[in-house]
Amino acid sequence: MLKKVFVADLSVGMYIQELCGPWIDHPFWKKSFLLEDEQTLAKVRDSSITHVWIDPAKGLDTPVVVQDELLCEGPVVAPVVPIAPVLPRPSPPAPG
């Protein structure tokens, strides 16, 4: 299934099925291709194109977003934050 994504959300490995916009507004002679390197990705981002259609069956998909958090594979581990040890209070000095 094709997905329409912002150019800013593209990454190397995605398959661009179609560039949204007139062919005269971008430097590509093909309308569909695999994003194979950072240079090509930079060309897409530097063009006037704002959206593209990607085909996840032919390349990478966009990350899944749930409630503004990216999902990742594997267990979610909270960062370990060191805490200061709790020391007993010193006894008050004996009167005398």
Secondary structure, DSSP 4 states (H G I P E B T S, - for coil): --EEEEGGG--TT-EEEEESS-GGGSS-S-S-EE--SHHHHHHHHHSS--EEEE-TTTSPPPPPEETTEE--SS---PPP---PPPPPPPPPPPP-
